[in-house]
Amino acid sequence: MINQSANVREYLAGGSTDMRKSINKLSVLVEGALELDPFSGYFFAFSNRRRTIVKILYWNRSGFCLWQRRLEKDRFKWPETTSKSFEIGMRELNWLLDGLEINQGNAHGRLKYRTVL
């Protein structure tokens, strides 16, 4: 499926995207509208207005990859935002693809420590 490297970031595009867009148009959208680097290797996720399709664009060494998932019955729980894009973690992206909200109230939060002592 998707390469899940520890140093990869995941971004969700706010609003909706025309799912007729292919790799070229989505990469231009990442660079222009989202003001991010499409060659970074990060994941850029887009959804249609009905929230039945998600496309994920990313650069992998020598070319772009485009992954798509289409739901036949349900809808993705795409967060409502006025931002052009926002960063989430791989865990949250997997939750989203599994039909869950990206903000799970009962989930353990991420801890960041600088030293053991």
C-alpha positions, 0 to 999 in steps of 0.5 A: 500500500503506502510507504509509512516511513517515520519521517514522512509528514501527512497533510490534508487539503482543506475544503474539497477538490475536483477528483478529476485532477490527476498527478500533474494538477494535484502537484501544481495544487500542492505547490501553488494553493497549499504552498508546500513542496510536492517533491518532499515525499510527504503525503498530501490527501484530498477529498471530493465534496461528497467525501466519498473519495480520497486521493493521496499524492506523494513523491517516491524517489523517481516519480509521483505516486497517486493512491485513491480510495472510493467508498461505495456506501459511507463517507469519510469523516473529513474535518471541516476547516477554513485552512488551506491545509493542515498537518496530521499524523499517520495514525490520524490518516489511517483513522480517517481512511478507516472511517473514524474522526481524526480527533479521537477523544480516548486516544493516547496523546503524543508525548515528546521528551528531550531527556530521560532524566 
